[in-house]
Amino acid sequence: MTPNKWSLIGQRDEQCSEHAITVAPPASPAVADALARLLELPLSAAAALLEAHESLAGLRRAGPTGLRRSGLTPRRAARLVAALDLAAAGLAERPPVRPQVTTPADAARLLLPAMGLLEREQLRVLLLDTKNRLITAVTLYQGTLSACQVRVAEILVAALRHNAAAVVVAHNHPSGDTSPSPEDVALTRTLVRAGALLDVPVLDHLVVAGSGYTSLREQGLGWD
């Protein structure tokens, strides 16, 4: 076991890399239907317009003048040009950069600002994709200062619901002490075993408090 970096996800990704998925282009009837609704035209007229220009790219190349020559009113031509320009801008837009979480320190950087000074105990889960990038963080429990009753199934259901490849679990100790309790270790052991059964690895369980944290995996607690 490497204490400072998790490698389970990268290994799993290599095994899946040969199963590429190709996505077929939208069927013309669906595109024609959307075009008809956008321009408030009969479906037959929208289909004929699409056929005349061969594709959405052809419609965009035609521009307002070409579209008016195809029989669209200036208002409809302007609306279609705007919609196609917006679609093109969306395709060109870069997806937001999601942080990669490969070490306990990476997870702590995401969690400490929100959890370090909480006055009530809270449990959060970082849901990660196959490249250890953050999908989302969910808060599942908020308890009293002394205890937070956790159902393991709810944590794994959240992972499956978001199609997560792995999870990092964290909870805070309002007392300021990041030392794991026996209950924390027992919960971790149960989570690790349940995650292995569902092929959703639990990469770590952090206890956070103030500006510090303890990684149960680095301590070898729960991964026996």
C-alpha contacts under 8 A as a table, 3 or more apart, distances in Angstrom:
res1	aa1	res2	aa2	distance
2	T	5	K	5.94
2	T	6	W	6.91
3	P	6	W	7.69
3	P	217	R	7.07
3	P	218	E	5.01
4	N	103	T	5.75
4	N	104	P	6.92
4	N	218	E	6.97
5	K	102	T	5.64
5	K	103	T	4.58
5	K	104	P	7.40
6	W	9	I	7.62
6	W	102	T	5.46
6	W	103	T	6.04
6	W	203	L	6.72
7	S	10	G	5.61
7	S	11	Q	6.59
7	S	102	T	7.58
8	L	11	Q	5.42
8	L	12	R	6.39
8	L	201	P	7.65
8	L	203	L	7.94
9	I	12	R	5.06
9	I	13	D	6.14
9	I	130	T	5.48
9	I	131	K	6.27
9	I	132	N	6.47
9	I	165	A	7.26
9	I	166	A	7.21
10	G	13	D	5.09
10	G	14	E	6.50
10	G	130	T	6.81
10	G	131	K	6.17
10	G	132	N	7.82
11	Q	14	E	5.39
11	Q	15	Q	6.73
12	R	15	Q	5.27
12	R	16	C	6.59
12	R	130	T	7.27
13	D	16	C	5.18
13	D	17	S	6.05
13	D	130	T	5.75
13	D	131	K	7.17
14	E	17	S	5.14
14	E	18	E	7.95
15	Q	18	E	7.23
16	C	19	H	5.71
17	S	20	A	6.62
26	P	30	A	6.83
26	P	31	V	6.77
27	A	30	A	5.51
27	A	31	V	6.50
28	S	31	V	5.00
28	S	32	A	5.92
29	P	32	A	5.04
29	P	33	D	6.04
29	P	47	A	7.53
30	A	33	D	5.07
30	A	34	A	6.28
31	V	34	A	5.15
31	V	35	L	6.10
32	A	35	L	4.95
32	A	36	A	6.08
32	A	43	L	6.65
32	A	46	A	5.55
32	A	47	A	5.00
32	A	50	L	6.77
33	D	36	A	5.08
33	D	37	R	6.35
33	D	43	L	6.06
33	D	46	A	7.35
33	D	47	A	7.82
34	A	37	R	5.19
34	A	38	L	6.12
35	L	38	L	5.07
35	L	39	L	6.10
35	L	41	L	7.95
35	L	46	A	5.94
36	A	39	L	5.36
36	A	40	E	5.46
36	A	41	L	4.76
36	A	42	P	5.98
36	A	43	L	5.33
36	A	45	A	7.60
36	A	46	A	5.09
36	A	47	A	7.95
37	R	40	E	5.00
37	R	41	L	6.72
38	L	41	L	7.93
38	L	80	L	7.59
39	L	76	R	5.87
39	L	79	R	7.49
39	L	80	L	7.21
41	L	45	A	6.29
41	L	46	A	6.25
42	P	45	A	5.31
42	P	46	A	6.40
43	L	46	A	5.11
43	L	47	A	6.07
44	S	47	A	5.11
44	S	48	A	6.15
45	A	48	A	5.09
45	A	49	L	6.20
46	A	49	L	5.08
46	A	50	L	6.21
47	A	50	L	5.10
47	A	51	E	6.07
48	A	51	E	5.02
48	A	52	A	6.06
49	L	52	A	5.15
49	L	53	H	6.53
49	L	70	S	7.15
50	L	53	H	5.39
50	L	54	E	5.78
50	L	55	S	5.99
50	L	56	L	7.13
50	L	59	L	7.30
51	E	54	E	4.78
51	E	55	S	7.10
53	H	56	L	7.59
53	H	58	G	4.97
53	H	59	L	5.61
53	H	62	A	7.86
54	E	58	G	6.00
54	E	59	L	7.84
55	S	58	G	5.00
55	S	59	L	6.43
56	L	59	L	4.98
56	L	60	R	6.27
56	L	84	L	7.66
57	A	60	R	5.06
57	A	61	R	6.19
58	G	61	R	5.05
58	G	62	A	6.22
59	L	62	A	5.17
59	L	63	G	6.97
59	L	67	L	7.29
60	R	63	G	5.60
60	R	81	V	6.38
60	R	84	L	6.25
60	R	85	D	7.64
62	A	65	T	6.97
62	A	66	G	4.59
62	A	67	L	6.04
63	G	66	G	5.48
63	G	67	L	6.15
63	G	77	A	7.97
63	G	81	V	6.59
64	P	67	L	5.18
64	P	68	R	6.15
64	P	74	P	7.41
64	P	77	A	5.40
64	P	78	A	6.21
64	P	81	V	6.71
65	T	68	R	5.22
65	T	69	R	6.32
66	G	69	R	5.00
66	G	70	S	6.39
67	L	70	S	4.97
67	L	71	G	6.73
67	L	72	L	5.85
67	L	77	A	5.73
68	R	71	G	5.17
68	R	72	L	4.65
68	R	73	T	5.97
68	R	74	P	6.35
68	R	77	A	6.26
69	R	72	L	7.14
72	L	75	R	7.91
72	L	76	R	5.86
72	L	77	A	5.69
73	T	76	R	5.23
73	T	77	A	6.03
74	P	77	A	5.04
74	P	78	A	6.03
75	R	78	A	5.22
75	R	79	R	6.18
76	R	79	R	5.00
76	R	80	L	6.14
77	A	80	L	5.22
77	A	81	V	6.17
78	A	81	V	5.17
78	A	82	A	6.14
79	R	82	A	5.21
79	R	83	A	6.21
80	L	83	A	5.06
80	L	84	L	6.10
81	V	84	L	5.19
81	V	85	D	6.05
82	A	85	D	5.12
82	A	86	L	6.11
83	A	86	L	5.09
83	A	87	A	6.20
84	L	87	A	5.01
84	L	88	A	6.14
85	D	88	A	5.09
85	D	89	A	6.16
86	L	89	A	5.09
86	L	90	G	6.21
87	A	90	G	5.05
87	A	91	L	6.36
88	A	91	L	5.17
88	A	92	A	6.29
89	A	92	A	5.10
89	A	93	E	6.07
90	G	93	E	5.14
98	R	133	R	5.93
98	R	134	L	5.79
98	R	135	I	7.47
99	P	133	R	5.56
99	P	134	L	5.73
100	Q	106	D	7.60
100	Q	131	K	7.45
100	Q	132	N	5.43
100	Q	133	R	4.10
100	Q	134	L	6.13
101	V	104	P	7.84
101	V	106	D	5.21
101	V	107	A	5.89
101	V	128	L	7.76
101	V	132	N	5.40
101	V	133	R	5.93
101	V	134	L	6.82
102	T	106	D	6.42
102	T	107	A	7.83
102	T	132	N	6.27
103	T	106	D	5.20
103	T	107	A	6.64
104	P	107	A	5.15
104	P	108	A	6.12
104	P	204	D	7.22
104	P	206	L	7.56
104	P	215	S	6.36
105	A	108	A	4.95
105	A	109	R	6.16
106	D	109	R	5.31
106	D	110	L	6.74
107	A	110	L	5.31
107	A	111	L	6.26
107	A	126	L	7.91
107	A	168	V	7.59
108	A	111	L	4.99
108	A	112	L	5.55
108	A	206	L	7.68
108	A	208	V	7.72
108	A	213	Y	6.96
109	R	112	L	5.84
109	R	113	P	7.35
110	L	113	P	6.95
111	L	114	A	5.77
111	L	115	M	5.91
111	L	116	G	7.60
111	L	170	A	7.92
112	L	115	M	5.05
112	L	116	G	4.73
112	L	208	V	6.76
112	L	209	A	7.63
112	L	210	G	7.47
112	L	211	S	6.46
112	L	212	G	7.71
113	P	116	G	6.04
113	P	117	L	7.99
114	A	117	L	7.44
114	A	118	L	7.65
115	M	118	L	5.43
115	M	122	Q	7.78
115	M	171	H	7.90
115	M	172	N	6.39
115	M	208	V	7.15
115	M	209	A	7.36
116	G	172	N	6.77
116	G	208	V	5.99
116	G	209	A	4.62
116	G	210	G	4.29
116	G	211	S	6.00
116	G	212	G	7.65
117	L	174	P	7.10
117	L	209	A	6.66
117	L	210	G	5.42
118	L	121	E	7.06
118	L	122	Q	7.94
118	L	172	N	7.47
118	L	174	P	6.26
119	E	145	L	7.08
119	E	174	P	5.32
120	R	142	Q	6.87
120	R	143	G	6.27
120	R	144	T	5.63
120	R	145	L	5.10
120	R	174	P	6.18
121	E	142	Q	5.78
121	E	143	G	5.22
121	E	144	T	5.88
121	E	145	L	5.56
121	E	146	S	7.42
121	E	147	A	7.04
121	E	148	C	6.45
121	E	171	H	6.89
121	E	172	N	5.59
121	E	173	H	6.14
121	E	174	P	6.23
122	Q	139	T	7.39
122	Q	140	L	7.80
122	Q	141	Y	5.51
122	Q	142	Q	4.31
122	Q	143	G	6.13
122	Q	148	C	7.11
122	Q	171	H	5.45
122	Q	172	N	5.96
123	L	139	T	6.00
123	L	140	L	5.90
123	L	141	Y	5.09
123	L	142	Q	6.48
123	L	148	C	7.80
123	L	169	V	7.33
123	L	170	A	5.75
123	L	171	H	4.30
123	L	172	N	7.06
124	R	137	A	6.80
124	R	138	V	5.56
124	R	139	T	4.36
124	R	140	L	5.91
124	R	141	Y	7.26
124	R	169	V	6.07
124	R	170	A	5.37
124	R	171	H	6.18
125	V	137	A	5.60
125	V	138	V	5.38
125	V	139	T	6.52
125	V	140	L	7.48
125	V	155	I	7.39
125	V	167	V	6.54
125	V	168	V	5.69
125	V	169	V	4.58
125	V	170	A	6.22
126	L	134	L	6.77
126	L	135	I	7.65
126	L	136	T	6.23
126	L	137	A	4.53
126	L	138	V	6.71
126	L	167	V	5.52
126	L	168	V	5.04
126	L	169	V	6.40
127	L	134	L	5.97
127	L	135	I	5.47
127	L	136	T	5.54
127	L	137	A	6.03
127	L	138	V	7.86
127	L	159	A	6.24
127	L	162	H	7.63
127	L	164	A	5.55
127	L	165	A	7.59
127	L	166	A	6.29
127	L	167	V	4.83
127	L	168	V	6.81
128	L	131	K	7.54
128	L	132	N	5.08
128	L	133	R	5.26
128	L	134	L	4.65
128	L	135	I	5.31
128	L	136	T	7.43
128	L	164	A	5.38
128	L	165	A	5.87
128	L	166	A	5.30
128	L	167	V	5.85
128	L	168	V	7.99
129	D	132	N	5.21
129	D	133	R	5.41
129	D	134	L	6.56
129	D	135	I	6.33
129	D	163	N	7.78
129	D	164	A	5.30
129	D	165	A	4.97
129	D	166	A	6.70
130	T	133	R	7.34
130	T	164	A	7.71
130	T	165	A	5.36
130	T	166	A	7.51
132	N	166	A	7.58
134	L	137	A	7.59
135	I	162	H	7.75
135	I	164	A	7.34
139	T	142	Q	7.80
140	L	154	E	7.77
140	L	155	I	7.33
141	Y	148	C	6.88
141	Y	149	Q	7.69
141	Y	150	V	7.11
142	Q	148	C	6.62
143	G	146	S	7.82
143	G	147	A	6.09
143	G	148	C	4.53
143	G	149	Q	7.20
144	T	147	A	5.49
144	T	148	C	6.40
145	L	173	H	7.89
145	L	174	P	6.46
151	R	154	E	5.68
151	R	155	I	7.15
152	V	155	I	5.39
152	V	156	L	6.61
152	V	187	L	7.96
152	V	190	T	7.47
152	V	191	L	6.18
152	V	194	A	7.81
153	A	156	L	5.27
153	A	157	V	5.95
154	E	157	V	5.04
154	E	158	A	6.21
155	I	158	A	5.32
155	I	159	A	6.59
156	L	159	A	4.95
156	L	160	L	6.23
156	L	195	G	7.01
156	L	200	V	7.66
157	V	160	L	5.07
157	V	161	R	5.95
158	A	161	R	5.07
158	A	162	H	6.38
159	A	162	H	5.40
159	A	163	N	6.06
159	A	164	A	4.99
159	A	165	A	7.64
159	A	166	A	7.49
159	A	167	V	7.09
159	A	200	V	7.59
160	L	163	N	4.82
160	L	164	A	6.03
161	R	164	A	7.69
164	A	167	V	7.20
164	A	200	V	7.39
165	A	199	D	7.85
165	A	200	V	5.61
165	A	201	P	7.26
166	A	200	V	4.96
166	A	201	P	4.86
166	A	202	V	5.95
166	A	203	L	6.77
167	V	200	V	7.11
167	V	201	P	6.44
167	V	202	V	5.04
167	V	203	L	6.04
167	V	204	D	7.61
168	V	202	V	5.86
168	V	203	L	5.44
168	V	204	D	5.06
168	V	205	H	5.97
168	V	206	L	7.80
169	V	202	V	7.43
169	V	204	D	6.24
169	V	205	H	4.63
169	V	206	L	6.34
170	A	205	H	5.31
170	A	206	L	4.49
170	A	207	V	5.80
170	A	208	V	7.19
171	H	205	H	7.96
171	H	206	L	6.49
171	H	207	V	5.29
171	H	208	V	6.27
172	N	178	T	7.79
172	N	207	V	5.46
172	N	208	V	4.63
172	N	209	A	5.60
173	H	176	G	5.80
173	H	177	D	6.27
173	H	178	T	6.38
173	H	207	V	6.84
173	H	208	V	6.32
173	H	209	A	5.51
174	P	177	D	7.70
174	P	209	A	6.48
175	S	209	A	7.58
176	G	209	A	4.88
176	G	210	G	6.00
177	D	209	A	6.35
178	T	207	V	5.47
178	T	208	V	5.71
178	T	209	A	5.78
178	T	212	G	7.11
178	T	213	Y	5.73
178	T	214	T	5.76
179	S	207	V	7.31
179	S	214	T	6.78
180	P	183	E	7.91
180	P	184	D	5.68
180	P	185	V	6.73
180	P	207	V	6.66
180	P	214	T	7.55
180	P	216	L	7.42
181	S	184	D	5.05
181	S	185	V	6.51
182	P	185	V	5.15
182	P	186	A	6.21
183	E	186	A	5.03
183	E	187	L	6.10
184	D	187	L	5.17
184	D	188	T	6.15
185	V	188	T	5.03
185	V	189	R	6.21
185	V	216	L	7.56
185	V	221	L	5.91
185	V	222	G	5.49
186	A	189	R	5.17
186	A	190	T	6.32
186	A	222	G	6.83
187	L	190	T	5.17
187	L	191	L	6.12
188	T	191	L	5.04
188	T	192	V	6.07
188	T	205	H	6.63
188	T	221	L	7.68
188	T	222	G	5.22
188	T	223	W	7.94
189	R	192	V	5.24
189	R	193	R	6.30
189	R	221	L	7.78
189	R	222	G	4.16
189	R	223	W	6.38
189	R	224	D	7.78
190	T	193	R	5.31
190	T	194	A	6.12
190	T	222	G	7.94
191	L	194	A	5.14
191	L	195	G	5.88
191	L	202	V	6.85
192	V	195	G	5.17
192	V	196	A	6.18
192	V	201	P	6.83
192	V	202	V	5.42
192	V	222	G	7.31
192	V	223	W	7.07
193	R	196	A	5.20
193	R	197	L	6.49
194	A	197	L	5.19
194	A	198	L	6.53
195	G	198	L	5.19
195	G	199	D	5.90
195	G	200	V	4.74
195	G	201	P	5.14
195	G	202	V	6.01
196	A	199	D	4.97
196	A	200	V	6.03
196	A	201	P	5.68
196	A	202	V	7.81
197	L	200	V	7.71
202	V	205	H	7.73
203	L	217	R	7.73
204	D	215	S	6.69
204	D	216	L	6.58
204	D	217	R	5.50
205	H	215	S	6.05
205	H	216	L	5.58
205	H	217	R	6.80
206	L	213	Y	6.44
206	L	214	T	5.58
206	L	215	S	4.70
206	L	216	L	6.18
207	V	213	Y	5.43
207	V	214	T	5.21
207	V	215	S	6.67
207	V	216	L	7.75
208	V	211	S	7.59
208	V	212	G	5.89
208	V	213	Y	4.19
208	V	214	T	6.53
209	A	212	G	5.53
209	A	213	Y	6.15
215	S	218	E	5.26
215	S	219	Q	6.36
216	L	219	Q	4.93
216	L	220	G	6.06
216	L	221	L	5.08
216	L	222	G	7.07
217	R	220	G	4.86
217	R	221	L	5.88
217	R	222	G	7.14
217	R	223	W	6.71
218	E	221	L	7.74
220	G	223	W	5.92
220	G	224	D	7.40
221	L	224	D	7.30
